[in-house]
């Protein structure tokens, strides 16, 4: 098993003298618990790693007991809570205990769970200013290549869930695993239990329509016209936001100098794991339709650009001129056109450059795209 970047970052933060609470968020089935175990095994000092994943979820006193046990071990004790969202009122108890201990540095605390939506809710309600966030992304192509020896076409076909690897090659079993063990769990356990989804059938249709249209700019009004159940644009926008918070998709907004116009634009759908696409669309379509290959390839590029730290990702379109991705960093603005060779399109880089003269416009051919995926970092 490779060492993922988040593990090194998290270990470094926990080793600081008096760190904030370390919160680990990310999709299901990408190795959050495995990464925490890696840190636990390397910790030099007293350590506890406990999980609330019991048939009968523990109460708040369960947190207090383990917190006191960690304090009793002396300085530099590591305490990792897994499945913390299953403890009723967990964020309020953690807030109280952390405030009592804050600044002393006697124990180092990391929190994680399988439901990122539940954790996000607790963070926003009680723990403001008390935590640092470590986001665990989906496995990149580079990581799958290093760990499993995959080439790009294998990654595109089977996606990046390590748990599905035993079923690679058996399309039926693989599809059932993705749909039942991942998609259904996220929708039923994470989203429905926490958010008032008044039209579950419409929500599922929205998700399926999104993953069937990778790298497509979708008008919310046109999207409504393709859905069987009735709804409105505000409802669909809210559903896309839930899917994004659940780390299933990214709904990119159109780049503009106006933040208001950015928020009101039609979204471009980036599916964060190609496995989600092919749970609904047969892998054979990649071979039969070069244009479809191009869309999936572009979506993979967008998902990897979205992993870059300290950046914001958009698309741009003005009438018939379009730029696939606009990447905003603290110091620069990049306009990136993906030229995979598998999808006919007209580049809008010249039009973008005219409107934003300081932007750095780049045309990425298939070779450069592959180089970016293979190196896992942005070469400006």
N, C-alpha and C positions, 0 to 999 in steps of 0.2 A: 504494500500500500504506500502510495506516495505521500509526501508531506505537503499539504495544501497551504497556501499563503496565509490564510486566516489563522491557522494554528500557530504559526511563528509570531504573527502580530499580537494575538491574544496572550501568548505566553510572556512576551516582552512587557505588555501592559500590566499583567498580574504581578510581575517581578518588581514593579515600582514600589517605592516606600509606602505610599498610602493611596492606592488607586481608587477610583470610583468603582461602583458596581459595574461589572462587565456583563453586558447583555448580548447574547448570541441569537441572531435572527436569520432566517433563511427558509427556503422551500423544504418540503418533506423529502426524505429519502436522498439527501445529498451528503450525509456524513457529519452532521453536527455533533452527535453523541460520540462517534468514533474520534473526531478531532479533540473533543474534551477529554476523552480517555487517554489520548496521546499526551496531552498536557499533564494530566494526572500522573501518568507513569514517569514523567520526567521531572516532577516537582521534588525539589530537595528540601524536605521539611515535612511537618505533620500535614495530613491531607484527609479530606472526606469527600466522597462523591455519592450522593444519595438521590433516589428517584421517587417521585410521587405517583408513579405508574402502578397503582394497586387497584384491585377490583373495587374496593371502597376507598375513594380518595381521602387522604388525611386532612385534618383540620389545621388551623393556624398554629396550634401548639406544636405541631410536628416541625414547623420551621424554627420555632423558638428553642426547642430541645436540641436540634442539631447545631444551631447557632451557638448555644452555650457550650456544647461539647467541643466545638472548634475553638472557642475562646479559652477553654480550659487547657488546651494543648500548648499554649504559649505563642510567642510571636511567629510571624511568617507561616501561619497555617492557611492552607487552601481549602475552601469550601465550595463545592460545585453542586448546585441544585438542578436536577433534570426533571422535565415534565412539571415545572413549577406552576404552570397555568391551571393544573388540576386541583390546586389547593385554593379553596374559597377564600377570597380576601387576601391573596398572597401579596399583592403590591402594597397594601396598607401596612401589613406586618413587616415586610422588608424595609419600608420607609422608616418605620419607628425604630427598628433595630439598627439600621445604618446610621440614622441621625445620632443615636446614642454612642456609636463607635467611631463616627466620622473623624478623620484626621489622625487617628491613633495608629492605623496600619497594622494592627495585631492580626487580623484575618483578611484574606483576599477572597472575594466572593464573585462567582460567575453564575449566571442564571440562563437557562435555556429551556426549550420545550418544543413539542412537535407542531403546535399551532401558533404560527407567527401572528395571526390576527388577534388571538387572546392576549399575547404578550404585548403587542402594540397598544392595545386598549389599556392595559395596566400601566405601561410606561407613561402614556399621555395623561392618565388620571392622577397618579400618585408620585411618580418618581422623577419628575422634571428636575433637571440640574444635578441628579445624583448618579447618573449612569453614563457609560460610554457604550456605543453600539458597534458591534462587529457583525457585519452582514456576510453570510456564507452563500455564495452564488451557486448556480448550477455548475456542474463540471464542464470545463472548457474542452475544446478539441485537444489542446496541448496536454492537458491532464489525462485525457482518455488515451492519447497516443503513448504517453510515458507509462501509464499503468497497465494498459491492455494491448498496446501495439497496434491500435486502430489507425487506418488511413481516413482521409476526409470523407470518402463516400460511405464508409462504414458508420462514421459518426452521423452523417446526414440521415442515413436510413434508420438507425436504431437509437439515436439520441444519447442522453448522458445520465441515465439513472443506473448507478452501479448494481442495484438490486435486480435489474432486469437482464443483466448480462447472461445468466445461465439459460435464458430463453432466446438468445440471439440466434436467428436462423429458423426458429419455429414461430412464424408470424402470428398464428392464432393464439398460442400460449402467451407470447410476448404482449399482444394487444390486450388480452384479458388481464394480465398483470398491471399494465399501465392504467387501464380504465378502472379496475376494481380496487387495486391497492394504493393507487396514488390519486387519480382524478376524483373518484367517488369519495375517498377519505377527506380530501381537501374541501369538496363541496358540501358534503353532509355533516362532517364533524367540525370543520373550521368555520365555514361561511354561514351555513344555516343556523348553527347553534348560537352565533354571536350577533348576527345581523338580521333585521326584519325583512326577509325577502318575500314579498307578498305574492309574487308570481314565480314560483320555482320552475315551472316549465319554460317560461320566458327566459329566465336566467340561464338555464341549461342550453337553450337554443342560442342565446347570445354568446356563450362560451364556445359552443361548437362552430358557430359562424366565424368567430374570431380566429380559431386555430386552423380553420379551413382557408383563411385568407392571409397567410403570412406575407409581410412586406407590402400589404395593400393599404392605401388610404381609403378609409370608409366614411362616407357621409352618414351621420346618425339617422337622418331622415330616410336615406336609401336602405340603411340597415333595417329600419323598422319595416320597410316594404318587403323584406325577405324573410321576416319572422312570422310564424303562424299565429302566435298569440298577440293580442293587442297591447300596446304600451305607448310610451311617449319618449322623446329624446332624452329628457332628464332622467328617466328610469334607466335607459340603456347606458347612459354616461355613468350613472352610479354603479351599474353592474360591472362595467369595464374597470372602474376604479377598484372594486372589490377583487376582481381577478388580478389586477396589478399588485395590490397589497398582499395577495396570496402568492406572489412570485411565480405566476403562471404566464403572464404576458407583460409587455410594456406597451402602453398606448402613447406613442410619441406625438407631441404637439408640433404644429407648424412654427418655425422660427420667425420671430418678428421683433422689431425694436420695442414693441409695446407688449408688456406682460399681459394686459387685458386681452389683446388679440391672440396671444399664445394660448391662453386658457379656453378661448371660444372656438378654436379651430377643430376641423375634422381630424380624428386620430389616425395615425399610421400604426398598424398592428405589428408588433414584433413578438414572436412566440419564443419564450426564453429557453425552451428545451425542444429540439426537433422531435423527440419522442411523442410529445403532445400532438404534433401535426399528424404523425403517422399512426396514431391510435385511431384516427378518423379517416385518413386518406392513405390508400395502399402505397407501399414503397415502390411498387412497380411503375407508378406514375413518374417517378424521377427519371426513369429510363425512356419512357414512351413520349414524354412531353418536355422538350428543352426549355420552353418558357416557364413551366412549373418548376423545373430544376433551378432556374434563375431566381424565382421568388423565394424558394426555400434557402438557397445560398445567401441571398441578400438578408433574409431574416436572421440567419446564423451570424452574419457579419454585424448586424445591429445588436444582437444579444451580446456579442463579445465586446463591442464598443461600449455597451451599457455597463459592462463590468469594470471599466476603467475608473480608478479613483479620482475624486476631485474634478469631475466633469459633469456636464449636462448634455443630453442628447436630444436632438430635434430632427425634423425633416423640413424641407422648404418647397413651396410651389407658388408660382405666380402665373396665372393663365395656363399656357401650355409648357412653360419652363418649370423644371423640377430638379431638385437635388436630393439624392437619397438620404444623406445624413449631414446634419450640422452639429459639430462638436464644439461646445464652449468650455474652455479651460479658464483658470484664473487670469491667464495672460494673453490668450489667443482665441481666435475664432476660425475653425476649420470647416470648409465645405468639401464633402467627400462624395464622389460619384463612383458607384460600384459598376465596373464593366466586366461582368463575369463571362461574357461571350455566349451566354445561353438565353438571353432575353433582349429583344429589340427595344431600344429606348433612345430618346434624344437627351443629351446632357444639357442641364440648365446652369452649368458652372459660369458661363459668360454672363448670363443675366444676373446671377447672384453677385458676381464680382462687381458688376456695374452698380448694383444697389448697395453693396457693402464693400467698398474699395479696400478696406483694411483686412478683409478676410483672406485666409490662405487656402486657395482652391486647389484640390488635388483629384486627379483621376486615377483610381486604383484598378488596374487590370487583374485578371485571374491570378497571375503569378504574385503580384504584390499582396493581394488579399490572402493567399495561402501563406505568404511569409509572415503576415500579421498574426494569423491563426497559429502558426507553428511556433512563433516566438512569444506569443501571449502578452505583447506590450506594443504601445503605440509609438511608431517611428515618425516624428514630425518632419 
